[in-house]
Amino acid sequence: MRYATALLTLVLCTASPALRAHAMLDHADPRVGASVAAPPREVSLWFTQKLEGSFSRMEVRDATGTRVDDGAARVDPANPAVLRVALKALPPGTYKVNWRVLSVDTHTTEGHFSFRVGQ
């Protein structure tokens, strides 16, 4: 039993730095899965590490797959752990955010989520 406990502790301790070595999505605005009454002007993503702007991207698409962002996702100069993209005027509907980022320690992560505009 002691051996199993020691092994589990060792695995957890050595896995933690590896998990922290990736820029994971911390939160978003609009929030993941949110319904918002008014259309947002931009999507902002906060990550757990600073990002490399040249290799980080985000796109927002409507239900038909048409891009509704301005195509110029950028890392916030005031907070390099934030990626932002401006949006075109959004009618009511569901929108999907796709992102892929490279953290300053050279690890990439990617993901997606949706939000809804209107009731």
Sequence and secondary structure as in RCSB ss.txt:
>XXXX:A:sequence
MRYATALLTLVLCTASPALRAHAMLDHADPRVGASVAAPPREVSLWFTQKLEGSFSRMEVRDATGTRVDDGAARV
DPANPAVLRVALKALPPGTYKVNWRVLSVDTHTTEGHFSFRVGQ
>XXXX:A:secstr
 HHHHHHHHHHHHHHHHHHHTS  EEEEES TT EESS  SEEEEEESS B GGG EEEEE TTS B B S  EE
ETTEEEEEEEEB    SEEEEEEEEEEBTTS EEEEEEEEEE  
